[in-house]
Amino acid sequence: MASAGSCGIPTWERKARFFLCTLGLVLSVYALHVELSKERNPDYRAMCDLGESVSCSKVFTSRWGRGFGLVQFLVAEDHVLNQPNSILGIIFYTLQLGLGLSASPRAALSLVLSSWVSIVGSLYLASILFFVLEDLCLVCVSTYVVNLALLLVNLRRRRGLQAGRREKAA
């Protein structure tokens, strides 16, 4: 059995979660930087802009780069609720990191549910990316991979907690 720290969370999981959430935060902060830089200076060229159809700034500044392209139908385009998707990513990875510190079943459920929401969002944005914008955003695809990896980590934790409860009951 894998070694667990004093909080009962396996060392591999703590390390994996820290790595994935840190990577997700870096990608999200970079995405926000690119979007804000492009808004201030239309001539700004991001490191992730490799060509006409491989451009993250094109994606981040599209209508789908804020509120998943959906919030603007509910509130004004410049409303406080219509935030860049990267802000939502920063919040998501911060919550994953924080909730990951708790070994409680409720935290495990919250981690899994929020991961599934991130997967649905990733699939939606990936379909927009490939079929509507016809672009390849390396930062975006990287976040989709991070989200999938976090889901797998969270599902493994949840299964482990459920197995532990069954062992105690037996």
Beta strands, then each sheet from edge to edge (+ up, - down):
strand 1: 49-51
strand 2: 54-55
sheet 1: 1+ 2-
end
